Amino acid sequence: MRWGLRLVAMLALMTGASASARAETLIAAMSSHQIQITSNYTGSQLTVFGVVERDGRTVARADPYDIVVTVRGPPRMLLVREKERLGPIWINRTQRRFPDSSLFLAVASNRPLSEILSPETARRERIGLEHAQRAKDSSLDLDVTTTRFQEGLIRILSEKGLYSAEERGVTFLSSTVFSAPVDVPATAPTGSYAIDIVLYAGGVPLARQTTNFEVVKSGMEQSLASGAHDLPLLYGLVTVLLALLLGWLASVVFRRD
């Protein structure tokens, strides 16, 4: 009987600890879920707002909360080539393909990632520019050559403004309310973007929330894109006729008598 009581007590303690570990929940919202590209589009900025909800019975944690926001753009097949100089010319030497890789990637946190979680946790949770593209079921480290190409991919897309990491990109407005701006450059591709928000305390993930937004063309740009996709033959003929017409008009205007 005593062993039964002890077992019940241990189960109660374990259940209470598990409930405490899941006591926090994340609620996130966005300032807008759609970015429309028009003829004068030069980029845009969205803002992610969030609040950490706690169970009223939860004891305050010794470690402060940390937030990491990861924005992944439309997946594409990305090809990275390594060039080598041969005399006066440069030639392609080797290459690596990165299937289903995000063409846009942004990582924001309230402080440096190295202060929030360990390298092992970052690798497992796919946190950071170097880990965000890792497959969810992948537990193996990349070989040296692939790692070099991945670093080159991150460097190239960072120079184009498509990859970014902001160590102070998340701001806590209070102990449980935060915001994070997301800059979307003019070069960002159209499509659906996924936002992954993770709450940490003491390097341990406590809660996760996901949301999304999309970048779409609108107005004349959307009409032209739809026409080129749905009626390619007609679109090509109209383009050729328009080019001929403009060429004829130019010859008439600038004709010398």
Backbone bond lengths (Angstrom), bond angles and torsions (degrees), N, CA, C in turn:
res aa  C-N    CA-C-N  psi(-1)  N-CA   C-N-CA  omega(-1)  CA-C   N-CA-C  phi
1 M - - - 1.465 - - 1.522 110.66 -
2 R 1.368 114.78 -42.00 1.460 118.09 179.48 1.525 110.75 -64.28
3 W 1.360 115.65 -39.88 1.463 118.15 178.67 1.535 110.55 -63.43
4 G 1.337 116.30 -37.86 1.457 119.65 177.84 1.507 111.63 -63.17
5 L 1.354 117.20 -41.54 1.459 120.41 178.21 1.523 110.68 -65.24
6 R 1.329 116.18 -40.60 1.462 119.12 179.23 1.522 110.79 -64.03
7 L 1.345 116.02 -41.03 1.460 119.57 179.82 1.528 111.02 -63.58
8 V 1.329 116.71 -42.47 1.464 120.58 177.69 1.514 110.60 -61.96
9 A 1.345 116.58 -42.02 1.466 120.41 179.36 1.521 111.41 -63.35
10 M 1.342 116.94 -41.28 1.466 120.10 179.41 1.520 111.23 -65.65
11 L 1.338 116.26 -41.10 1.462 119.23 177.96 1.524 111.20 -63.64
12 A 1.332 116.50 -37.97 1.462 120.04 178.85 1.517 110.84 -64.33
13 L 1.343 116.85 -41.66 1.457 120.55 178.88 1.527 110.93 -65.01
14 M 1.353 116.60 -42.17 1.455 120.22 -179.99 1.520 111.18 -65.51
15 T 1.325 116.60 -39.79 1.460 120.63 177.82 1.509 110.85 -64.39
16 G 1.340 116.74 -42.00 1.459 120.46 178.22 1.507 111.77 -63.46
17 A 1.366 117.01 -40.56 1.464 120.09 178.60 1.512 110.97 -65.33
18 S 1.355 116.51 -40.09 1.459 119.46 179.03 1.519 111.31 -64.96
19 A 1.324 116.78 -41.43 1.459 120.09 178.31 1.512 111.43 -64.11
20 S 1.367 115.73 -37.46 1.461 119.30 178.23 1.513 111.38 -65.49
21 A 1.386 115.09 -36.49 1.460 118.51 -179.78 1.521 111.36 -66.34
22 R 1.343 116.79 -26.83 1.450 120.72 179.82 1.528 111.49 -106.47
23 A 1.341 115.94 23.56 1.461 119.14 -174.43 1.516 111.91 -72.62
24 E 1.337 118.95 -27.03 1.459 121.93 -179.10 1.528 111.13 -90.97
25 T 1.297 116.07 141.39 1.458 122.74 172.28 1.514 108.71 -131.37
26 L 1.324 115.37 150.76 1.461 121.70 -179.49 1.525 110.08 -106.01
27 I 1.314 115.50 135.45 1.460 122.01 172.60 1.523 106.72 -122.73
28 A 1.335 116.26 120.54 1.465 120.59 -175.59 1.521 110.41 -125.81
29 A 1.318 115.63 150.60 1.458 122.64 177.00 1.526 108.15 -146.53
30 M 1.337 116.17 163.25 1.452 121.72 -179.00 1.523 110.38 -122.70
31 S 1.315 115.37 152.46 1.461 120.06 177.99 1.521 110.99 -67.00
32 S 1.344 117.21 -27.76 1.463 121.97 176.65 1.521 107.99 -160.06
33 H 1.320 115.51 149.12 1.458 120.30 178.92 1.527 112.22 -107.21
34 Q 1.320 116.93 9.64 1.461 119.39 179.78 1.521 110.85 -150.21
35 I 1.324 115.45 136.37 1.458 123.01 173.17 1.519 107.47 -115.60
36 Q 1.319 116.67 124.43 1.454 121.67 -178.79 1.522 110.11 -102.11
37 I 1.323 115.32 128.08 1.462 121.76 179.12 1.519 108.85 -92.81
38 T 1.317 116.11 121.63 1.460 122.77 176.26 1.519 109.42 -118.10
39 S 1.329 116.88 -176.60 1.462 120.78 -176.41 1.517 113.03 -64.22
40 N 1.335 117.94 -27.16 1.469 121.34 -179.24 1.528 112.12 -106.56
41 Y 1.322 116.72 24.76 1.471 120.34 -178.43 1.526 110.44 -72.16
42 T 1.322 116.19 127.59 1.468 121.65 179.56 1.530 112.22 -125.23
43 G 1.310 116.93 15.96 1.456 120.54 -176.99 1.520 110.56 116.63
44 S 1.311 115.94 166.52 1.453 120.06 -178.24 1.532 109.25 -151.42
45 Q 1.318 114.94 170.67 1.463 120.80 177.48 1.524 109.77 -138.64
46 L 1.310 115.49 129.85 1.452 122.50 173.60 1.517 108.65 -110.76
47 T 1.313 115.83 163.18 1.459 120.40 178.65 1.521 109.59 -129.63
48 V 1.322 114.49 131.59 1.461 121.12 175.46 1.527 108.12 -96.70
49 F 1.323 116.44 124.67 1.455 122.00 176.41 1.527 108.77 -110.44
50 G 1.314 116.03 145.06 1.453 118.54 179.74 1.513 112.20 -154.18
51 V 1.319 114.68 159.73 1.458 121.43 177.26 1.520 108.25 -139.34
52 V 1.314 115.62 141.45 1.457 122.17 176.60 1.520 108.12 -95.69
53 E 1.322 116.47 115.37 1.456 120.90 177.94 1.525 109.11 -95.30
54 R 1.319 114.99 133.40 1.456 119.82 -178.35 1.515 110.06 -118.99
55 D 1.317 113.85 146.72 1.461 120.30 173.78 1.523 108.16 -66.22
56 G 1.312 116.71 134.68 1.460 120.20 -177.60 1.515 113.95 -61.66
57 R 1.331 116.62 -20.20 1.466 119.93 179.95 1.521 112.52 -90.25
58 T 1.347 117.30 -2.97 1.455 120.87 -176.09 1.525 111.38 -78.24
59 V 1.326 114.98 132.69 1.463 120.75 176.37 1.522 108.82 -77.11
60 A 1.326 117.21 140.57 1.460 121.71 -179.12 1.523 110.42 -56.72
61 R 1.333 116.80 138.61 1.460 121.94 -179.09 1.523 110.50 -80.26
62 A 1.327 114.53 150.44 1.462 119.92 179.82 1.526 110.89 -71.58
63 D 1.344 117.63 -32.82 1.464 121.92 -178.75 1.517 110.57 -95.73
64 P 1.326 117.43 144.79 1.473 120.05 178.99 1.528 110.95 -72.26
65 Y 1.311 115.70 163.48 1.455 120.82 177.77 1.526 110.38 -77.18
66 D 1.329 115.07 147.74 1.465 122.50 172.75 1.518 108.01 -129.87
67 I 1.312 115.54 145.69 1.460 121.85 -179.84 1.527 109.16 -125.59
68 V 1.326 115.67 133.67 1.465 122.07 173.71 1.520 108.21 -123.98
69 V 1.333 115.52 124.20 1.465 122.14 -179.50 1.523 108.24 -112.72
70 T 1.334 116.42 125.19 1.464 122.02 178.97 1.523 108.98 -120.78
71 V 1.324 115.67 124.25 1.467 122.10 179.26 1.519 108.03 -110.67
72 R 1.316 116.24 122.03 1.462 121.60 179.47 1.519 109.41 -114.99
73 G 1.342 115.65 129.70 1.450 121.03 -179.05 1.512 112.74 -87.22
74 P 1.319 118.18 -170.87 1.469 121.29 -177.91 1.524 111.01 -59.73
75 P 1.334 118.21 137.55 1.473 120.53 178.81 1.516 111.55 -73.85
76 R 1.302 115.69 140.24 1.463 122.20 178.25 1.528 109.19 -140.80
77 M 1.323 115.44 162.39 1.454 121.00 169.46 1.530 107.82 -84.81
78 L 1.322 117.12 112.07 1.462 121.85 -177.54 1.523 109.47 -104.72
79 L 1.309 115.16 135.22 1.459 122.23 -178.33 1.521 108.95 -119.43
80 V 1.326 116.16 126.49 1.462 121.83 179.47 1.522 108.00 -116.00
81 R 1.320 115.87 125.37 1.466 121.45 179.24 1.517 110.11 -111.93
82 E 1.314 115.48 143.97 1.463 121.78 176.28 1.521 108.16 -106.40
83 K 1.319 115.96 124.18 1.462 120.72 -177.30 1.529 110.76 -97.48
84 E 1.321 114.89 149.78 1.462 121.69 178.36 1.528 108.77 -134.14
85 R 1.316 115.33 138.87 1.462 119.50 -178.37 1.518 110.24 -82.50
86 L 1.314 114.91 126.03 1.463 121.78 176.90 1.519 107.72 -122.65
87 G 1.328 115.09 96.72 1.451 119.54 -175.88 1.516 110.22 67.52
88 P 1.329 118.04 -128.54 1.477 120.26 -178.39 1.523 113.97 -85.57
89 I 1.330 118.31 -2.53 1.463 120.57 -176.27 1.528 110.94 -120.78
90 W 1.333 114.84 161.71 1.457 122.14 175.29 1.528 108.99 -107.85
91 I 1.320 116.52 135.75 1.461 121.21 179.58 1.518 109.28 -125.28
92 N 1.340 115.63 154.84 1.460 120.80 175.70 1.522 109.20 -75.53
93 R 1.323 115.54 126.86 1.464 120.30 -176.56 1.528 110.64 -98.42
94 T 1.308 117.71 -68.04 1.458 122.48 179.58 1.519 108.80 -130.29
95 Q 1.326 115.80 166.19 1.454 119.95 -179.00 1.521 109.95 -149.94
96 R 1.336 115.04 160.51 1.458 122.39 176.76 1.524 108.64 -137.27
97 R 1.313 115.24 138.81 1.464 121.30 175.67 1.523 109.52 -101.21
98 F 1.326 115.20 138.49 1.459 121.67 176.67 1.531 107.90 -121.71
99 P 1.333 117.20 90.65 1.468 119.90 -177.42 1.532 111.62 -71.34
100 D 1.338 114.46 148.80 1.467 121.49 176.58 1.523 112.25 53.67
101 S 1.320 116.34 42.23 1.461 121.15 178.42 1.528 109.44 -99.18
102 S 1.311 115.19 146.76 1.465 120.42 -178.67 1.525 109.84 -73.80
103 L 1.325 115.48 129.26 1.458 119.70 176.80 1.522 110.96 -78.71
104 F 1.329 116.23 -18.78 1.465 121.87 175.36 1.521 107.60 -128.82
105 L 1.338 116.02 132.63 1.460 120.36 -178.30 1.524 109.08 -148.23
106 A 1.317 115.92 125.08 1.463 121.20 178.98 1.524 108.83 -135.60
107 V 1.321 115.54 132.66 1.465 121.82 179.29 1.522 108.14 -124.11
108 A 1.317 116.44 126.16 1.468 121.61 -179.91 1.524 108.83 -129.90
109 S 1.316 116.10 143.72 1.469 122.25 178.84 1.518 109.06 -146.33
110 N 1.326 116.55 166.50 1.456 120.12 -178.99 1.526 112.72 -83.35
111 R 1.316 116.50 -14.15 1.465 122.32 173.62 1.526 108.07 -156.91
112 P 1.335 119.21 171.21 1.465 119.88 -177.19 1.522 112.35 -54.38
113 L 1.332 115.57 141.13 1.463 120.41 -177.99 1.523 112.12 -60.53
114 S 1.323 117.19 -32.58 1.461 120.48 179.76 1.519 112.30 -63.92
115 E 1.341 117.19 -21.57 1.459 121.28 177.46 1.529 112.63 -91.01
116 I 1.335 116.27 -11.62 1.461 120.22 -176.28 1.522 111.88 -95.53
117 L 1.336 116.86 -45.37 1.455 120.26 -174.93 1.515 110.52 -146.74
118 S 1.300 116.02 161.64 1.459 122.55 -177.69 1.524 110.19 -76.71
119 P 1.346 117.59 161.21 1.470 119.81 177.21 1.528 112.63 -59.13
120 E 1.329 116.90 -36.08 1.462 119.64 178.90 1.519 111.29 -64.90
121 T 1.333 116.83 -42.73 1.467 120.17 178.57 1.519 110.59 -67.07
122 A 1.324 117.66 -39.23 1.466 120.90 178.88 1.522 110.45 -62.01
123 R 1.336 116.41 -40.52 1.461 119.91 178.67 1.527 110.93 -67.47
124 R 1.307 116.48 -42.91 1.467 120.27 -178.13 1.520 111.62 -69.38
125 E 1.335 116.85 -38.41 1.467 121.03 -177.36 1.530 112.70 -88.32
126 R 1.344 117.17 0.26 1.472 121.89 179.92 1.522 110.82 58.60
127 I 1.341 115.53 51.58 1.458 122.26 -178.55 1.529 108.83 -110.07
128 G 1.334 116.43 132.19 1.456 121.22 179.61 1.516 111.16 104.35
129 L 1.329 116.30 157.62 1.455 120.72 -177.64 1.515 112.43 -60.27
130 E 1.333 117.38 -36.42 1.460 120.28 -176.02 1.523 113.20 -78.87
131 H 1.332 117.66 -15.57 1.467 120.55 -177.94 1.524 113.22 -113.49
132 A 1.323 118.80 -15.06 1.466 121.22 -173.12 1.525 112.86 -64.05
133 Q 1.339 117.20 -25.33 1.462 120.07 -179.05 1.521 112.72 -89.81
134 R 1.305 116.86 -4.00 1.464 120.30 -178.72 1.522 110.52 -67.10
135 A 1.333 116.16 139.39 1.460 120.04 178.26 1.523 109.94 -64.33
136 K 1.335 115.98 147.39 1.459 120.61 -175.84 1.523 112.39 -61.82
137 D 1.341 117.01 -33.43 1.456 120.52 -177.49 1.517 113.09 -97.95
138 S 1.349 116.56 12.43 1.459 120.30 -178.50 1.522 110.02 -90.54
139 S 1.321 115.85 125.88 1.463 121.24 178.37 1.518 111.80 -118.36
140 L 1.341 117.51 1.43 1.450 121.61 -176.81 1.523 110.07 -96.73
141 D 1.342 115.57 146.15 1.451 120.66 175.82 1.525 109.29 -77.68
142 L 1.316 115.86 149.62 1.452 120.50 178.63 1.516 109.89 -74.21
143 D 1.340 116.80 149.41 1.454 120.03 177.01 1.519 109.28 -70.64
144 V 1.316 114.81 166.73 1.464 120.61 -173.42 1.525 111.48 -60.75
145 T 1.327 117.24 -41.98 1.464 120.55 -178.23 1.523 111.46 -65.87
146 T 1.332 116.62 -46.09 1.465 120.28 179.44 1.519 110.85 -63.77
147 T 1.333 117.08 -38.14 1.460 120.74 177.41 1.520 110.94 -61.46
148 R 1.340 117.09 -39.54 1.463 120.40 178.73 1.528 111.10 -64.68
149 F 1.321 116.56 -41.11 1.464 120.01 177.93 1.521 111.06 -67.83
150 Q 1.321 117.48 -36.94 1.461 120.58 178.08 1.521 110.51 -64.77
151 E 1.319 117.33 -41.21 1.457 120.80 176.82 1.530 110.44 -62.49
152 G 1.344 116.64 -38.37 1.456 119.84 176.93 1.521 111.99 -66.06
153 L 1.333 116.40 -37.83 1.464 120.66 177.42 1.520 110.92 -62.61
154 I 1.322 116.45 -45.27 1.468 120.82 179.32 1.520 110.31 -63.47
155 R 1.327 117.48 -41.01 1.462 120.84 -178.87 1.529 111.10 -65.44
156 I 1.338 117.45 -44.23 1.463 121.26 -177.77 1.524 111.07 -64.61
157 L 1.334 116.50 -47.37 1.460 119.46 -178.39 1.527 112.01 -72.28
158 S 1.324 117.76 -26.27 1.464 120.55 174.96 1.524 110.06 -68.40
159 E 1.324 117.00 -38.52 1.463 120.59 178.20 1.520 111.23 -65.76
160 K 1.328 117.40 -27.30 1.460 121.66 178.48 1.529 112.26 -87.24
161 G 1.324 117.09 -1.86 1.453 120.51 179.09 1.513 114.09 82.24
162 L 1.335 117.89 8.87 1.463 121.06 -178.27 1.527 112.79 -91.69
163 Y 1.325 117.55 -20.24 1.464 122.29 176.06 1.524 107.45 -118.88
164 S 1.324 116.39 137.61 1.462 119.71 179.81 1.515 109.99 -156.11
165 A 1.313 115.53 153.02 1.466 122.45 176.32 1.522 107.97 -137.09
166 E 1.334 116.48 123.18 1.461 122.50 -178.64 1.530 108.82 -117.37
167 E 1.344 115.33 109.31 1.463 119.69 -178.13 1.525 112.50 -71.52
168 R 1.321 117.59 -19.32 1.465 122.39 176.66 1.527 110.22 -123.02
169 G 1.320 115.37 34.07 1.449 119.77 -175.98 1.513 114.55 -82.24
170 V 1.327 117.65 -9.84 1.468 122.27 177.58 1.521 108.19 -112.17
171 T 1.324 116.45 131.63 1.462 121.33 -179.47 1.521 109.50 -118.30
172 F 1.324 116.10 127.12 1.462 120.97 173.66 1.519 108.73 -84.41
173 L 1.330 116.44 115.07 1.456 121.46 177.68 1.524 111.11 -78.08
174 S 1.318 116.33 -24.13 1.463 123.94 171.74 1.522 105.81 -150.70
175 S 1.307 117.35 -169.80 1.467 119.11 -178.58 1.520 112.77 -68.31
176 T 1.349 117.42 -17.93 1.467 120.47 -177.25 1.525 113.82 -129.88
177 V 1.316 118.81 -4.11 1.464 122.25 -178.85 1.531 108.72 -112.46
178 F 1.333 116.61 132.83 1.463 120.80 -177.23 1.518 110.59 -139.28
179 S 1.310 115.07 164.13 1.468 121.99 175.57 1.521 108.87 -144.82
180 A 1.321 115.65 152.40 1.460 120.87 -179.54 1.525 109.32 -147.33
181 P 1.338 119.48 115.77 1.463 120.87 176.69 1.529 110.76 -75.63
182 V 1.315 116.13 145.16 1.465 123.00 177.96 1.521 107.62 -122.10
183 D 1.323 116.42 111.41 1.461 121.33 178.72 1.524 109.42 -87.01
184 V 1.323 115.62 124.77 1.467 121.96 178.52 1.523 107.32 -112.97
185 P 1.340 119.16 108.67 1.466 120.85 -176.15 1.526 111.73 -72.89
186 A 1.330 115.36 168.69 1.461 120.87 -179.68 1.519 111.36 -66.02
187 T 1.326 117.50 -22.67 1.469 121.41 -178.91 1.526 112.49 -84.29
188 A 1.312 118.41 -2.60 1.463 121.06 -178.93 1.527 109.57 -66.06
189 P 1.326 118.29 137.39 1.471 120.73 -177.80 1.521 111.67 -75.54
190 T 1.316 115.81 159.90 1.455 120.39 174.86 1.524 109.72 -75.60
191 G 1.319 115.77 154.31 1.454 120.14 179.75 1.512 111.33 137.47
192 S 1.318 115.43 -169.85 1.457 122.19 -177.51 1.522 110.71 -94.55
193 Y 1.328 116.20 138.53 1.462 123.17 -179.83 1.531 108.87 -118.93
194 A 1.319 116.00 133.16 1.463 121.19 179.85 1.523 109.93 -104.13
195 I 1.321 116.41 138.35 1.460 122.46 179.01 1.520 108.68 -118.35
196 D 1.324 116.04 123.31 1.454 122.78 -179.83 1.521 108.75 -112.44
197 I 1.334 117.76 121.83 1.461 123.04 -177.39 1.525 107.98 -117.18
198 V 1.323 116.61 124.51 1.462 121.44 -177.16 1.525 109.55 -123.09
199 L 1.318 115.73 133.94 1.464 122.85 177.39 1.518 109.31 -100.26
200 Y 1.333 116.34 129.53 1.467 122.33 178.92 1.520 110.16 -123.45
201 A 1.322 114.12 156.44 1.470 122.03 169.93 1.517 107.13 -151.75
202 G 1.324 116.13 121.08 1.451 119.50 -177.57 1.511 113.27 63.67
203 G 1.346 117.66 28.84 1.453 121.56 179.62 1.513 114.54 80.11
204 V 1.323 118.16 4.21 1.469 122.42 -178.22 1.521 109.07 -107.90
205 P 1.340 118.49 127.78 1.470 119.94 177.06 1.524 110.85 -69.82
206 L 1.325 116.10 129.32 1.463 121.13 -177.17 1.527 112.65 -107.30
207 A 1.327 117.39 -37.09 1.458 120.63 -177.21 1.519 108.91 -155.52
208 R 1.326 114.86 158.09 1.466 120.87 -178.62 1.525 109.10 -142.43
209 Q 1.315 115.23 142.85 1.454 120.98 177.52 1.515 108.46 -140.38
210 T 1.317 117.20 145.33 1.459 121.91 178.68 1.518 109.89 -126.31
211 T 1.313 115.17 148.63 1.461 122.36 173.82 1.524 106.93 -149.67
212 N 1.316 117.95 -176.52 1.455 120.01 -176.92 1.515 110.83 -157.08
213 F 1.313 114.98 165.40 1.454 122.62 171.12 1.515 107.55 -148.76
214 E 1.307 117.51 169.89 1.451 121.03 -178.88 1.519 110.78 -135.08
215 V 1.316 114.58 150.16 1.462 122.49 175.60 1.517 107.28 -110.07
216 V 1.325 117.03 120.58 1.462 121.49 -175.51 1.526 109.61 -130.61
217 K 1.309 115.14 155.25 1.459 121.08 173.11 1.524 108.99 -87.03
218 S 1.321 116.19 149.50 1.453 120.65 -179.60 1.519 109.39 -140.46
219 G 1.337 115.56 164.55 1.447 120.47 177.97 1.511 113.19 68.61
220 M 1.339 117.21 -141.34 1.454 122.70 -177.58 1.522 111.60 -63.11
221 E 1.339 117.49 -36.19 1.455 120.74 179.62 1.520 111.32 -60.71
222 Q 1.347 116.64 -42.28 1.457 120.25 179.03 1.524 111.01 -67.36
223 S 1.340 117.66 -39.07 1.465 120.96 179.65 1.527 111.10 -63.89
224 L 1.338 116.41 -43.50 1.461 119.77 179.07 1.520 111.20 -65.88
225 A 1.343 116.94 -42.17 1.459 120.00 179.53 1.526 111.32 -64.26
226 S 1.323 117.04 -41.85 1.465 120.63 179.27 1.523 110.79 -66.12
227 G 1.341 116.47 -40.20 1.453 119.75 178.78 1.522 112.23 -64.35
228 A 1.330 117.24 -42.35 1.460 120.69 179.61 1.525 111.36 -65.22
229 H 1.335 116.96 -32.49 1.463 120.91 -178.46 1.526 112.02 -82.69
230 D 1.332 117.82 -41.56 1.468 121.11 -174.13 1.530 112.62 -85.96
231 L 1.349 117.00 -34.98 1.465 121.58 -177.95 1.527 109.54 -128.77
232 P 1.324 117.81 68.60 1.471 119.70 -174.22 1.527 113.59 -63.31
233 L 1.361 118.09 -38.32 1.459 120.23 -179.32 1.519 111.47 -65.79
234 L 1.326 116.64 -48.45 1.460 120.72 178.51 1.518 110.90 -62.66
235 Y 1.336 116.58 -40.70 1.470 121.05 179.33 1.529 109.84 -61.38
236 G 1.340 117.03 -41.96 1.454 120.17 179.82 1.518 112.24 -65.75
237 L 1.349 116.96 -42.04 1.462 120.55 179.24 1.524 111.53 -63.91
238 V 1.335 116.27 -44.34 1.464 119.64 178.85 1.520 110.54 -62.48
239 T 1.321 117.67 -39.29 1.465 121.07 179.54 1.518 111.08 -63.86
240 V 1.351 116.90 -42.78 1.463 120.50 179.54 1.528 110.42 -65.56
241 L 1.336 116.79 -45.08 1.462 119.98 179.50 1.531 111.57 -62.84
242 L 1.321 116.06 -39.09 1.461 119.61 178.54 1.524 110.83 -65.52
243 A 1.333 117.10 -39.95 1.468 120.14 177.93 1.529 110.84 -64.06
244 L 1.354 116.66 -41.67 1.469 119.92 178.18 1.519 111.16 -64.06
245 L 1.330 116.31 -41.38 1.455 119.97 179.88 1.524 111.58 -63.81
246 L 1.329 116.66 -44.40 1.463 120.06 179.14 1.525 111.22 -65.36
247 G 1.327 116.27 -37.29 1.464 119.06 177.32 1.510 112.32 -64.64
248 W 1.360 116.16 -41.37 1.477 119.90 177.94 1.523 111.09 -64.76
249 L 1.354 117.18 -43.03 1.458 120.19 178.73 1.528 111.11 -62.45
250 A 1.314 117.23 -39.38 1.463 120.34 179.07 1.523 110.79 -64.23
251 S 1.354 116.31 -39.63 1.474 118.98 179.45 1.526 111.43 -67.10
252 V 1.333 117.52 -33.25 1.458 120.62 178.87 1.524 110.43 -71.60
253 V 1.339 116.57 -44.25 1.469 120.47 -177.09 1.516 111.72 -65.79
254 F 1.346 116.27 -41.75 1.456 119.40 -174.68 1.539 112.31 -101.06
255 R 1.322 116.82 16.84 1.458 119.25 -179.98 1.533 110.36 -69.94
256 R 1.304 114.23 138.01 1.474 119.79 178.78 1.530 108.84 -95.81
257 D 1.303 113.97 132.69 1.468 119.57 178.54 1.528 110.18 -80.46
